[in-house]
Amino acid sequence: MKFPLYLLFLPVAGFGQAVRLQTEYLTNPIGLDALHPRLSWQLSDSRPGARQSAYQLIAGTDSAEVAAGKGSVWQTGKVLSDRNRVSYAGKTLLPFTKYFWKVSVWDKDGKVLPGGSVASFETGNGNEWKGAWISDSRDVKTRPAPYFRKTFDTKKKIRSARAYIAAGGLYELFLNGEKIGNHRLDPMYTRFDRRTLYVTYDVTRQLKEGKNAVGVLLGNGWYNHQSTAVWYFHEAPWRNRPAFCLDLRVTYEDGTTETISTDKTWKTALSPIIFNSIYTAEHCDSRKELPGWNTASFDDKGWKEVIYRAAPSTHVVAQALHPIRNVEEVRTRNLTRLNDTTWVFDLGRTISGVSRFRVSGPAGSIIRLKHAERLYPDGRADMSNIDVHYRPTDDTDPFQTDIFILNGKGEQSFMPSFSYKGFQYVEVTAPRETELRPENLTGYFMHSDVPAVGTVRSSNPTLDKIWWATNNSYLSNLFGYPTDCPQREKNGWTGDAHIAVETGLYSFDGITVYEKWLGDHRDEQQPNGVLPAIIPTSGWGYEWANGPDWTSTIALIPWNLYLFYGDTQPLADNYDNLRRYVDHIADLAPDGLTSWGLGDWVPVKSKSPVELTSSVYYFVDATILARAAGILGKTADQVRYAALAEKIRQAVNAKYLNRETGMYGSGLQTELSVPLQWGLVPEELKAKVAANLAKRVEADGKAIDVGLLGTKAILNALSENGYADLAYALASRETFPSWGWWIKNGATTLYENWPIDAKSDISLNHIMFGEIGAWIYKGLGGIKPDPQHPGFRNVLLEPNFVSGLEHFEAQHEGPYGTIRSAWKRTGTAVSYDVSIPANSTATLTLRGKKRILQDGREQKPDAQGKLRLMAGTYHFTVE
């Protein structure tokens, strides 16, 4: 007898269900281009040993049918697998279509669990653009930002409406006077002449039957860089006056559709934003406001006709990543009046973002808002640490200084649309008669709004503040791509990014931003494999600062995404790019050693040889390439590049390793820790090299003496080789040089240089020394991904119960759920609590412990000194 499909999968008594359903790592996204989007879920089942034994995916265009277990476009049938991420493989996805999907899961006993929620995703426009690219001019020197508008009628009842908009530059979209969405700085920065992003919005609510108006405000962004700095963005090959293309697709209740597009019927005028620069600031003359410009009733007879323009590129693709938003409101903590016209607002912490200023005054009054990270002794804003690479041609574009001209019509509010800054202080210059209060200025912490997936708590307040400050710097430097600093440069420095990638992924769900940035890598790579030091770039960075110690991002970012998410797609997408890159280095360094690179940037005092550190990263690249080849089934490449990696290892060790003494080079901290961290040290010499490193740290006064590359390595090299107490002493140190020294001196973000009074390289919001954020999870909590079972399918747990710390807890939300590692001293023993999510396992290593009790019963590790744990919650007493 044949039963209806949905009856076969009715839930039986049991626990849990599939939760956290996502498509392409986003929740119910719209406007996707992916032909085979990745569908993922978690198993919510708290029973010990909980695991998924099978799954079934169904998808269709009717949510009720999918909820009932019917899939009109795809149904996998029951698949015996514990996989929790599967690429869609049903009927060809159509553009402009909303799909619903649901997953049924079977538990460890083979019983189907209660059905969970129905998720959805919506395809984009399939590159079926009807609109033309339009602008108001071709003059890159025109300063005011342009308005665009069009009115149209809808004569039938509306079922749904979507706006698809692509731009060279930045935009804000309006319908009937309402700003659409809460994104900031859309679309994300790319190499505009090679890839252009479009964004999809659900605008059903904003449309009405009858007369409507659509409005667009365009900003320069990185597309028309009018500010001048040392990186020559004002000479970018794509540079032009901002332009955009828009399709507003309306679906009526009767099933018919209509598309309102950009064409010659649109009109344009200049806006009150008289200047905007993503690099410096924004100027607004509110006397030029055009109230109601984006509404249907506005009289636009004085507006001019738009012009057609070529698209910035022929590669227009969906922006499928977490957007930039004003994520956190930061109110003024202190307000100081310096004189009759000058006030300084102090937010109490350093952020990236914007300030919103509210004030009233006579028409023509000029308000200047200068944003800075520090103050001069006299209390004025000091920008000498962040404006050093700016090369202004006149005084009309002051650095990080917004200018607002009042219209005299009561209280007004100003917040930049197309700029952001790095700051703690805002020096406000206003007319003499102005009276200000703390509530006149509010800061907004702006960044890519990636979900938090990690937390840390300990008995050491300084350590907790270091973790918090590290996260602040990480987020301050995430704007659709990872940057070095949010004020002086805003550049996608590759070295800074790969140093901080683990820090980011332990605390935040950042894969969507990294995958977009890897696309930028592919856009920027030259045919011979060379990558620039900053990505994206207008052309700067191909002949200085790049090299394997920096541009190993093409290997390290995909590899870490694989480790943290268990997803092979980033490896596959970038495999050819990594191979070309490694082959190019091989051409330059036939003997296995290379001096191409910057080396251990901004060290405390000692600089290690560039050849050593760059050759180590060359080894890392070749190793990752060999592993990726094996994972992707490229056997010949796997053999070839594994041999290359071994050749590099032997070359490095032959020149720099003294096998008798176990010393690399002259025995500097970076020279010893980098080979240990990255696996070049022969197994039989690891203990000797690690002992030499520990002795060197002790000789250096138990203080770090490393730069950027050494910072990535030293804490891990110590804690993974028997010196966790010493690693913690470095991490928690509160005197110079250390992270804690910054915290004790008021830091709320990480700095660019160890001395607080350094004369150069002293941004107060850099992420390049941010590996400590990841080490806290690894070195103290012991939470690590297993390369053999990536994505935390198996969790490596290697906690260190370090001296001087009474309790510690770390949590990480991985692809399978929440991993928790928490310990507390109880007399002479340590109480250790572990949580492993359903469908996952763990390998616990407790080095050098005499007895391990679980709920009072002694546990014996295996021959490798490990305990194998299934999903569940565990309480251990460790003696």
Secondary structure as GFF3:
##gff-version 3
##sequence-region A 1 879
A	DSSP	three_ten_helix	5	9	.	.	.	ID=ss1
A	DSSP	beta_strand	17	23	.	.	.	ID=ss2
A	DSSP	beta_strand	30	32	.	.	.	ID=ss3
A	DSSP	beta_strand	38	44	.	.	.	ID=ss4
A	DSSP	beta_strand	54	60	.	.	.	ID=ss5
A	DSSP	alpha_helix	63	67	.	.	.	ID=ss6
A	DSSP	beta_strand	74	75	.	.	.	ID=ss7
A	DSSP	beta_strand	85	87	.	.	.	ID=ss8
A	DSSP	beta_strand	98	106	.	.	.	ID=ss9
A	DSSP	beta_strand	119	123	.	.	.	ID=ss10
A	DSSP	beta_strand	134	135	.	.	.	ID=ss11
A	DSSP	beta_strand	146	154	.	.	.	ID=ss12
A	DSSP	beta_strand	158	168	.	.	.	ID=ss13
A	DSSP	beta_strand	170	175	.	.	.	ID=ss14
A	DSSP	beta_strand	178	179	.	.	.	ID=ss15
A	DSSP	beta_strand	196	202	.	.	.	ID=ss16
A	DSSP	beta_strand	210	219	.	.	.	ID=ss17
A	DSSP	three_ten_helix	233	235	.	.	.	ID=ss18
A	DSSP	beta_strand	243	252	.	.	.	ID=ss19
A	DSSP	beta_strand	257	261	.	.	.	ID=ss20
A	DSSP	beta_strand	267	270	.	.	.	ID=ss21
A	DSSP	beta_strand	273	276	.	.	.	ID=ss22
A	DSSP	beta_strand	282	285	.	.	.	ID=ss23
A	DSSP	three_ten_helix	286	288	.	.	.	ID=ss24
A	DSSP	beta_strand	304	305	.	.	.	ID=ss25
A	DSSP	beta_strand	307	308	.	.	.	ID=ss26
A	DSSP	beta_strand	316	318	.	.	.	ID=ss27
A	DSSP	beta_strand	324	331	.	.	.	ID=ss28
A	DSSP	beta_strand	334	337	.	.	.	ID=ss29
A	DSSP	beta_strand	342	359	.	.	.	ID=ss30
A	DSSP	beta_strand	366	372	.	.	.	ID=ss31
A	DSSP	beta_strand	374	375	.	.	.	ID=ss32
A	DSSP	beta_strand	381	382	.	.	.	ID=ss33
A	DSSP	beta_strand	401	405	.	.	.	ID=ss34
A	DSSP	beta_strand	412	414	.	.	.	ID=ss35
A	DSSP	beta_strand	421	429	.	.	.	ID=ss36
A	DSSP	three_ten_helix	438	440	.	.	.	ID=ss37
A	DSSP	beta_strand	441	448	.	.	.	ID=ss38
A	DSSP	beta_strand	454	458	.	.	.	ID=ss39
A	DSSP	alpha_helix	461	476	.	.	.	ID=ss40
A	DSSP	alpha_helix	494	507	.	.	.	ID=ss41
A	DSSP	alpha_helix	511	524	.	.	.	ID=ss42
A	DSSP	alpha_helix	548	551	.	.	.	ID=ss43
A	DSSP	alpha_helix	553	565	.	.	.	ID=ss44
A	DSSP	alpha_helix	569	588	.	.	.	ID=ss45
A	DSSP	alpha_helix	610	631	.	.	.	ID=ss46
A	DSSP	alpha_helix	635	656	.	.	.	ID=ss47
A	DSSP	beta_strand	657	658	.	.	.	ID=ss48
A	DSSP	beta_strand	663	664	.	.	.	ID=ss49
A	DSSP	alpha_helix	669	678	.	.	.	ID=ss50
A	DSSP	three_ten_helix	683	685	.	.	.	ID=ss51
A	DSSP	alpha_helix	686	699	.	.	.	ID=ss52
A	DSSP	alpha_helix	708	719	.	.	.	ID=ss53
A	DSSP	alpha_helix	724	732	.	.	.	ID=ss54
A	DSSP	alpha_helix	739	744	.	.	.	ID=ss55
A	DSSP	alpha_helix	771	775	.	.	.	ID=ss56
A	DSSP	pi_helix	776	781	.	.	.	ID=ss57
A	DSSP	beta_strand	783	785	.	.	.	ID=ss58
A	DSSP	beta_strand	794	797	.	.	.	ID=ss59
A	DSSP	beta_strand	807	814	.	.	.	ID=ss60
A	DSSP	beta_strand	817	826	.	.	.	ID=ss61
A	DSSP	beta_strand	829	836	.	.	.	ID=ss62
A	DSSP	beta_strand	841	845	.	.	.	ID=ss63
A	DSSP	beta_strand	852	854	.	.	.	ID=ss64
A	DSSP	beta_strand	857	858	.	.	.	ID=ss65
A	DSSP	beta_strand	866	869	.	.	.	ID=ss66
A	DSSP	beta_strand	872	878	.	.	.	ID=ss67
###
